[in-house]
Amino acid sequence: MSVSEPEPAPDPKIKTIEQLHEYLYKGLQLEHATLPPYLTALYSLHPGKNSDAWHVIRVVAVEEMLHLTLVANVMNAVGGTPDLTRKDFVPNYPTYLPCGPDYFQVHLRPFSPEALETFLNIERPAPAASEEDRVVPVDWAALGLTSSGAAPSQEKLTELEESGTIFGLVPGDPTMRFSSIGEFYEEIIRGINHLEDQARQAGRTIFTGNPDYQVTPEYFYSGGGDVIKVTSRDTAIAALTLVAEQGEGLYGGIFDSHDEIAHYYRFQQLEKKKYYKKGDKPDKPSGPDLDVDWKAVYPVKPDIKLADLTEDPEILVAAKEFNQSYATFLTSINLAYNGQPDLLLKAVWEMFRMRDTMSRLIRNPLTGHPGSNAGPTFELY
């Protein structure tokens, strides 16, 4: 009786430690790119209204901070340097996130059916049908960036990425995209396994980072799972798996390994107006009813820019103050990820304290834009 040979591991795209660092930086960008849209929708809700929506969006925002921290921990563990202060880190909204089954733009919008659809698109589970389907060519015509469908020039691609107009392209091969964010993290895990196997054969390890730079649970509060201290292959994979589980629901699971509902299914509860409970199947929540009032929302002008505020000098000043506060917030997180982890507790608190500044914008009607209110622009540079 013959024993079949095990199938060889797929050839990883990540073959050097520098490529791994680049992928992890892209992961930091992707995790952060969701925060401004979620916060804009959250604070557009009328006070005392839409408590279910408030809870869902707020929990997801806190967990995105957890994911950002987990990716930073992995990056530090393999000798990288997280940098949330680079000019290309914050998107220029609306931005394209082509990681997923469909092409879509991510906008800054008030809470609305359109915003909810965007959130579902961001977190939608989409496991590839085959190895070949994991990474596919970008359809530039579908993105609206070229009329012929041909890829832009390398110079234009660099400009698009550096300006924050498009996120999520394959590092080192920006004419390609992953079929989902989960597949993106799967590629990082493959790269970690490949590089660590090579290192061990030479009597080394890729986990050479300073352990003092790890953010540990005492520095971060989240009801959706603990921060994982990353010091090895196993802890790195555990951290990245948690990110994928809590986002789109890895392998189609509604609940992650911490019994928290994946972000996609959290948002789907708002769409279905019912909560999920244990034992439910995807798309069929059977828990208590959930109330959504689409009208109890401030009409924030979508994708607002500072240029839209020139006729409202006081609002313009408030918008600039908010952008400075948000830049300071990112700087604090960056310091936390680079040897001062105690600053993270304050930074997470500051994220929600910015509500006061955002409210000054969101509750004020705009001159020259009938029916629209001001809002945060997230133009930091």
N, C-alpha and C positions, 0 to 999 in steps of 0.2 A: 504494500500500500504506500503510495507516494504522498509526500506532504508538499502542498503547494507553497511556493515562495511568497513571502509577504510582498504586497505592492510597494514599490519605492515611494518615498515621500515626495510630494510635488516640489518642483524646483522653486525655491523662494525668490521673490524679487529683491529682497533685502540681503545683500551679500557682504556688506561692510558695516562697521559700527557707525560710520558717518551717515550711511543711508538709513540706519535705524534711528539715529537722532533726528533726521529730516522727517521721517514718518511720524515720530512722536511729536514733533513740533506741529505738524499738520493736525495731529489728534488734539492738541491743545487748542488750535484755532477752531476746529470743528465743534468742540465742546463749548467753547465760549460763544461761538457765533449764534447760538440759540438764546443766550441770556437776554440781550436787548429786546428781541421780539417778545419773549415771555414776560419780561418786566413791563414793557409798554402795555401789553394786554392786561396784565394784572392790575396796574394802577389806573387803567381807564375805567375800571368798574366803579360804579357809584358806591359810596360808603354805606355799609349796612345792607347792601343788595348782593345778589348772586354769591351767597356764601359757599355754595358747592363749587362754583367755578374758581372762586378765590382760593379755596383749599387745594384744589387740583393743581392750579398753575403755580401756587407758592411751593408746594411740595416738589414739583418737578424742577423749579428753579434752584431750590436747595440741593437737590440731587445732581443737577448739572454742575454745581460747585464741587460736589463730592467727586464727580467724574473727572473734572479738571484737575483736582488734587491727586487722584489716583494715577492719571497719565503723567503728571509732574513727578510723582514718586518713582514711576518706572524710568522716566528720563534721567532723573538724578542717580538712580541705582546703576544705570549702565554708563555713567560718566558723562552724560549730557548736561546742558545748562538751560533750564526753562527760561524763556524770555517773553514776557507778556507785554513788553514795552516797545517792541518793534513796530514800525509804522504800518506794516502789512498785517498786524495781528487783528485789528478790529475791522470788520467788513464795512464796505461802503454800501449801505442799504438803499435800494433792494440789491441783494446779492444772489448769485446762483449757487445752489448746493447740488451738484450733479451726482452725488452718491445716492443711488436709489433707482427704483424701476422706472420712474418718470422724471422728466425735466420740470423744474419749477423754480420760482424765485422766492426768496424769503424777504418779506416786507416788515416794516415797522407799522403795525396797525392797531387800532383799538380792538378789544374783544368783540368778535363777530363771527358769523359762519365762515367767512373767508379766512380769518386768522386761524380758526380751528382747523380748517382744511390744510393750511400750511403746516400747522403743528403735527397733524397726522402724517403728512408727507415726509416731514423731517424724521419722524420716529418709526415709519412704517416698516414692519419686518418683510424682508425680501431675500430669503436664502436662494443662492444661485442653483439653477437646475443641474449644472454640470461644472466641472473645473474650468472649461472654456468660457462659461458664462459669468465667471466671477469678475473678470476685467474685460470691459468692452470699449470700443472706440467712442469718443464723444461725437454726438450728432450736433455739429455747430449750427446748422440751420435751425434745428429744434430749439436751441438756446437763443436764437435770434442774433447771434454774433457774427455770422457770415451768411450771405444769401445763397452761396453755392453749396454749402455744407463742407467745404474744404477747411482744414485746420488753419487758423491764423498763423502768421509768421512767428518765429521764435521770439522776436522782439515784442510783438503784440501779446503773445502768451505771457511773457514776463510782466508786461505792463498790466494785464488783466489781473494777474495774481497779486502783484505788489500793490495795486490800487484797492484790493479787497472786493473787486467786482465779481469774482468767481472763486469758490473754495472747493476743496475736495478732489482735485485732479490727482492722478497718480504721481507721486514724487519721482522726478527723474524722467518721466514720460507723460507730460501734461496733455498729450492728445488722447489719453485713455482715462477711464473712470471706473470705479468699483460699482458693482451692482447694488451694494447697500453699505451702510456704515458698519454693519456687522462683519461684512467681508473685508472691509478695510482693517478692522481690528484683528481678524483672523490672519491677515497677511503679516501684521506686526508680530503676532504670536509665532507664526512660522519662521519669521526672521530671527526672533529670539532663540528659538530651538536650534536653528541652523548655526548661528554664530556661537552659541554656548557649546554645542557639540564640537565645533572646530576648536574652540578655545580649550576645552577639556582634553582633547587629543594632544594638545601641546602643553598640558599641565597648567593651564591658566583658566580664567573665568572672565566673562564680560561684565560681571557685577563688581565693578571697581569703584563705584561712587562712594562719597563720604556718607556714612550712615546718619551722621548728625543732621543732614539736610532732609531727612525723611520726615514728613508730616505724619504724626501718629494720632490715634483716636482722641487723646486728651486735648488736642488742638482743633478739633472739628466736631461740631454737633450736627448729626443728621439722623432723623428717624428711619432713613432708608438704607441702613447698612453702615458698617464702620469703615474708616480709612484703614487701608492695609499697608503696613510697613513692608517695603519691597527690598529684599536683600538677596534674592535667589531667583532661579528660573520658576520655581513653583509659585512663589508669591507674586512674581510679575504676571504670570498667566492668570492667577486668581484675580488680580486687580483688573486686568483688561477684560476678563470674562464677566466680572461684575458690571463693568461699564456697558458691555454689549447686552447683558441680561436686562439691566434696568432701563436701557433705552428702548430698543425695538422688540425686546422679548426674544432672546436668543432661542433658536430652534422652535419658535412659535409658542413659547410658554407665556401664559398670562401673568403668572407669579414667578418672581426670581427665587434664587436659593435662600434669600432672607425673608421670603413670604411677602415681599412688597410687589405691588402691581407695576408691571413695566409701563414706561411712559406712553407708549402707543395706546395701550388699553386704558390708561388713566384718561387720556384725552378722548378716547372713544366713548367713555362713559358720558361725557358732555354731549356728544353727538347722539347717542342712543337714549339719553336722559334716564339711565339706570346704572346702578353700581354693579360691578362684578363681585361675585362671591366664589369661594372655593368650590370646585366642581364644575364651574361654568365652562362652556366651550367658546373659543374665539368668535367674536361678532355676535354673541348671544348672552349678554349679561342678564341675570335674573334676580339681582338684589333689589334693594329699596329704590324707589323713584328718586330722581335727581331733578332739581328745578333750575332752569336756565331762563333768564330774562334778557333777551338781546337788546332791549330798549334802555335798560338801566346802565348805560355806558356813555362816557363822554366821547364826543365825535372827533377824536384826534385825527388830524390830517395825515393820511398815510405817507410814509417815507419823507417826512418833513425835513427841510434843510434850514440852516441859518439864513440863507438868502430869502426864505419865505417870510422872515420876521422883520424885515427892514422897516415896515410901517408901524411896528409895535416895539419901540425902543426898550421899554421896561421888560417885555417878554424876551427880547433878544439878549438883554443882560442876564436874565435868569437862565436862558438856554446855554449861554457861554459858561455860567457858573456851574451848571449841571455837568457840562462836558469836562470841566476842570475837576470836579468832584469824582467823576467816573475815571478819569485818568489817574487820579490819586488812589482810587480804589484798586485799579489794576497794578499800580506801583507797589501798594502794600501787599497784594497777593504775591507779586513777583519776589519781593523781599522774603516773604514767608517761605517760598519755594527755594530760596537760595541761602538758607542757613538761619533764618529767624522765624521758625514755625509758629511761635507764640503770636505773631501778628495776624495769623489767619482767623482766629476767633473774632478779633476786632473787625477784620475786613468783611466777614460774612454779616456781622451786625450792621456795618456801614452800608452794605448792599440794600438792606431793607430800610435803613435810616434815610436813604436817598429818596424815599417816598415823598418826604416833605417838599423837596426841590422839584420832583417830578409833578407833584400835585399843583404846584404854582404854575406849571406850564399847561398841564392837561385840562385844568378847569377854566382856562381863559380863552374866550373866542378870539379868532384872528381877524384883523382888519384886512379887507380885500379878498377874503376867502369865506364867503357866506356858508354857514352851517358847519364850519370846521373850527376845531380848537387847536391850540398849540400842543407841542409834545417834545420829548427829548429827541435830539438829532444824532447823538453818539458820533459827532464829528470831532475827533480828538486831535487831529493834525492838519 
